[in-house]
Amino acid sequence: MNSFLIRDKCPVCYSRESKILIDKSYTDESIFNFIKTYYKNRIKYELIKNNRYKLLECKNCNTFFQKEIFDEKATNKLYEEYI
């Protein structure tokens, strides 16, 4: 089950023009170790293993945003149980 949504445009100005600043698998050691430490091992590997941490910058308004984000159910769980 995939708990991620894909943003195809900037969440601020809705431009589809962006550049990738970071593109790593959530299983990349540096990303996964941060998640394990920050969330105290509460984020399950299976929840994130098939997704990527993609940080983008909008070419129109210069907003930084993630391309892949939790869906509503996973976001609720994140804020209710993990944080």
For each residue, the residues with C-beta under 8 A, 3 or more apart:
1:
2: 50 51
3: 47 70 71 73 74
4: 51 68 69 70 71 74
5: 68 69 70 71
6: 67 68
7: 10 11 65 66 67 68 69
8: 16
9: 14 15 16
10: 7 13 14 15 16 18 58 60 61 63 65
11: 7 14 63 65
12: 58 61 63 65
13: 10 58 60 61 63
14: 9 10 11
15: 9 10 18 58 59 60 61
16: 8 9 10
17: 58 59 60
18: 10 15 56 57 58 59 65
19: 56 57 59
20: 23 54 55 56
21: 55 56 57 64
22: 53 54 55
23: 20 52 53 54 55
24: 28 30 31 52 53
25: 28 31 51 52 53
26: 31 32 35 48 49 51 52 53
27: 31 32 45 48 49
28: 24 25 31 32 53
29: 32 33
30: 24 33 34
31: 24 25 26 27 28 34 35 53
32: 26 27 28 29 35 36 45 48
33: 29 30 36 37
34: 30 31 37 38
35: 26 31 32 38 39 43 48
36: 32 33 39 40 41 43
37: 33 34 40
38: 34 35
39: 35 36 42 43 82 83
40: 36 37
41: 36
42: 39 81 82
43: 35 36 39 47 48 82
44: 47 48
45: 27 32 48 49
46: 49
47: 3 43 44 74
48: 26 27 32 35 43 44 45 51
49: 26 27 45 46
50: 2
51: 2 4 25 26 48 68
52: 23 24 25 26 67 68
53: 22 23 24 25 26 28 31 66 68
54: 20 22 23 66 67 68
55: 20 21 22 23 64 65 66 67
56: 18 19 20 21 64 65 66 67
57: 18 19 21 62 63 64
58: 10 12 13 15 17 18 61 62 63 64 65
59: 15 17 18 19 62
60: 10 13 15 17
61: 10 12 13 15 58
62: 57 58 59
63: 10 11 12 13 57 58
64: 21 55 56 57 58
65: 7 10 11 12 18 55 56 58
66: 7 53 54 55 56 69
67: 6 7 52 54 55 56
68: 4 5 6 7 51 52 53 54
69: 4 5 7 66 75
70: 3 4 5 74 75 78
71: 3 4 5 74 75
72: 75 76
73: 3 76 77
74: 3 4 47 70 71 77 78
75: 69 70 71 72 78 79
76: 72 73 79 80
77: 73 74 80 81 82
78: 70 74 75 81 82 83
79: 75 76 82 83
80: 76 77
81: 42 77 78
82: 39 42 43 77 78 79
83: 39 78 79
